[in-house]
Amino acid sequence: MTETEEFKKHLSGVFTRASASYDQAGPRFFSHFGRRLVEFAGILPGTRVLDVACGRGAVLFPASMSVGASGEVVGIDFSEGMIQEISQDISRRGLANSRVLRMDAECLEFPDSYFDSVLCGLLLFFLPNLDRALAGFHRVLKPGGRFAASTFQHVEDKASKRWDALDESFKDTLRPAPNAKTKKMNSEDEIRQVLSQAGFSDIEVASDQETFYFRDEEEWWQVACRPATPPLRAGRDTQSVPSSGSLSQRALSFLRDLLTFYLLTLAGPGCFTQERFDARPDFDKEWTGAIGF
C-alpha cells in the first residue's frame, strides 16, 4: 500500500468512526457554513448539483432545498460510515431529489458535463492529489457551470495558538497517523494559483467569519470525544485513544475533569461562564465564480 493509499484509508476510518455523531452536537458550524456555501454558489431550481465530501449533509440538505423537486443533488463521500448515516438522514427527511454514493473525490465516476454546479465543503486541504480532483470537478461541469468550495483561513491569534498548544500536548500520547503531502489552500494567493492552473476562471475569493459558543463544558466534552474533532484532529491516530467503554467510570471522570481544567487554563478565565466557551474557528470561505469554457 502506498503512502497516499494509507493516508486515505486512515482518513476514511477517522470520519467513519465520527459519522454517527458528526455535527450532531455542539455548535453546528459545519451546517452554518454549508448553508453559506450554497447561498453564495447561487444554486438554481431545476439544476443538478454534485456535493463532494457530503458528510452528514451540511451542504447537501440546503442544496436539495435550492434545486427543488425538479432538480437533483448527488452527494459523494469516501467514508462508508458517512454514506450510511446520511442515507438514513435522507430517508427520514423524505428527499426524493437527493442520493449519495461512496466515491473517491479524486476519481469521479460521472460522465463529462453532467452537473450544473459542483460544491466542495472543507475538503480541498485533505486531498493528496488535489490537481487530479480539480480536473475531475472541471470535467463533470457543464459549460458555464460553477464550482464553489470552502476552506479554513490561516489565522494567527490567541485562539489558534491555544488549540496548537493543546495539539502539541497530545503529540507523545497518540501514535502518529499516516500522512501525505497536501496543499493548505488557506491563502487567497494559493487558492487563485491552484484553481487557475486547473482551468477555472472568474475566480472570486470571499471571507465569511462567525463566532460559535458551546453551552458549557459538558457540550464541549461530547464534541471533543468524537474522532476528527479538536483536540484529537487528523494527524494523530485517534484509534489509540481508549473509548469510554474501556475505562472505568472513575477513570473517565478524572480524565474529563483534567482535560476540562486544562482547556480552562489554556483558554483563560471566564470562557465557560454564562454559555461563553468561545470555540471560534475563523473560517475563510473560498467561492469560485463561473467556470470559463
N, C-alpha and C positions, 0 to 999 in steps of 0.2 A: 504494500500500500504506500503510495506516495505521500509526501508531507501535506500536500493540498487535500488529498483524499482523507487523511487522518483528521485534518482540521475540520473539514466539512462534516465528517461523522461525529466528531466531538460536539460541534455547534448544534447539529441536529438533535443530539441527545440532550444537550442543555435545555433547548427550547421544548422538547418533548416532555422532559421532567417538569418544566414550568407550566405546561399548557393548561392544566386543569384550573389553575388559579390566576393565570396570566391576565393582568389588567382587570381583575375581578374584585380587588380590594385596594384600599388606599386611594389617593388622588388619581383620577383617570387621565393622566397626561397623554397616554397613547391615544385614547379616544378623542381627547380635545384636539390634538394636532392632526389626527386623522381627518376630522371634520374640516379643519382649516385647509388641509391639503386639497380635499375635494372642492371646497369653496373656491380656492384660488385657481384650480385647474379649469373651472368653468364647465363642468360636466353637463352635457345637454340631454334632454329627454330623448329616448329612442336610440341612443348610441350604445356601442359595445365597448366595454372597459375591461382592461386587464389590471388586476391588483396583485403586484409581485410582493411576496412575503406577507401574505394576508393575515397571519397570526390569528387572533380572536376577533378580527373584523373591524378594527379601528378605522380603516379606510373603506373596507368592503360595504359595510352597512350604510354609511351616508352616501356612498356612490350608488347603491341599489335604489335609494330613495330619489336620487337625482335623475337616473336613467328612466325610472318609471316602469310601468308594466310592459311597454313596447321596447324596452332596452334590455341589455344583458350585462351582468358583471361576472367575470371569471376570476376567481382567486386561486393563486398557487402558493405553495409553501413546501420547503424541503423537509420540514418536521412532520413526521407521521402523527405525533400527538396533537399538534395544532390542527391538522386536517380533520382528525377525528372529532375534536372539540367543536370546531367551527361548523362542521357538517351538522352536528346536533343543534347548534345555535340557529343555523339557517332553517332547519326543520321546525324548531319551536316557534320561530317567527313567521313561518309560512311564506317564505320568499320564493316565489316561482321564477324570478328573474335572475337568480344567483346560483352559482355552482362552484365547487372547489376541486382542485386536483393536486396531488402530490407531484411536484416538479422542481427541478433544479433551475434557478433563475439564470444560470449561465448556459443552459441547454434547452431553450424553449422549443416546445413541440407543437407549434401552431403554424398555419400557412402564412405566407407573406401578405402584407397589407390586410390584416384581419381585424385589427382594433382601431377604434377612433381615438382612444386615449390609453396610455399606459401610466399607471400610478405606482409609486415605489416609496413606501414609508419607512424611514430609518433602517435602511438595508445596505446602501452602497458601500459603506466602510467595512462591511463584513465580507465582501466578495473578493476572493484571491485573484480571480480573472475578470476584473471589472470591465476591461475593454471588450472582452467577448460578450459579457452580459449586455453592455450598452449597444453593441452591434446587433444583438438579438432584439432588444427593445425597438431599435430603429427599423429593423426588418419587418416586424409584425405590425407596425403602424401603417395606417392608410396614408396616402398623400394628403398633406395638410393636417395630419394628426398631431397630437400633443403628448409630450412626456413630461410628467411632473413628479418631483421627488423631494423628500425631506431628509435632513441630516442634522447632526449636532454641530453647534457653533463652538469654536475654540474660545473659551473664556478664562481669563486669569483673574480670579477673585478669591475672596476668603472661603466661599462655599466650596469651590472646586478644589482648593488646597486641603480642606478638611476631608473631603472624600478621598483624595490622593493619599493623605496620611493614613486613613483607615485601611485603604487597599494595601498600603505598604506594610501595615502591621500584620496582615494575614500572609505575607509573602512566604514565610518559613513554615507556615502551618499547613497550607494546601499545596499539593504537588502541582508543578507547572502543567498547564494544559497544552495540547498540540497547538502549534501556531503556524501562521502563514503570512506572507507579506501582502498587506492590503494598503490601499490608499486611504488617507484620513478623511478627505473630502470635507474639511471643516473650515476652509477659507474660500473667499469669493474667487481669488485668482486661480486656485487649483480647480475649482468647480468649472469655471469658464474654459480653462485649458483642456480638461479631460472631456467635457461634453463637446467642445468644438472639434477635437480630434476624432470623436466618434461620429461626426457628421451632423450634429444638431446645430441649429442656427436660431437667431432671435432669442437668445438666452437671457432670461431675467432672473436675478437673484434677489430675494427679499428676506427680511428678518422679521420673525414673529416671536415675541417673548411673553411668557406668562409665569406667574408665581403660584405654586401649589402648596397646600398645607395638609399635614396629617392631623387627625383629630387629637391623637395622643400617642404615647409610646407603644401602646398595645397595637394600634393600627400599623405603626411603623414596623413592629416586630413581625406581624403577619406577612408584610411585604418582604422584609429582609430575609425571612426563612425560605422564600421562594427562590429557586435557581434562576440565574440570568438577571438578578436584581442586585443593586448595590447593597451591602459591600461585597457580596460574592458574585462579581461580574465575570464576563468572559475573559479568559486569560489565566484563570485559575480553575482547577478541576473541582467543581462542586460535588462530584460524586464521592470525594473523600471526606465530605462533611457528614458526621453521623446524623441520621434522621431522628426526629423526636421519639419515634418508637423504639429506637435502640438505646435510649438514655433513660435513666430513672427520672421521675418527675422532679426529684430534688435536685439532681444534677442539671436538668434542663432549666429549672427555675433559677439556679445560680448562674448559669451561662447567660440567660436572658437578662437578669439584673446587672451582670457585669458588663454586657455589651451595651445595654441602655445607658449605664453610668458612663461608659467610655464615650458614647456618642454625645452625651450631655457635656462631657469635658471638652470634646473636640469642637462642638458647635457653640459652646458658650452658654452662659446662664440665660434662663428665660425662654429657651426655644420650645419647651414643652408646655408652657403656661398658656392658658386661655386659647387652646387649639391653635398654637402657633409654632409647631415644629416646621420650620421652613425647609422643605426638600426641594430646592429650586434648581433643577437642571435648566440652564438657559439654552433654549433651542434656537437654531437658525434654520429657517425653512427655505430650502432651495427649490425654486419653482422654475422650470424651463418653459419658455413660450412655444409658439408654433414651430413645428419641425419644418426645415427647409427642404423642399423637394423640387 
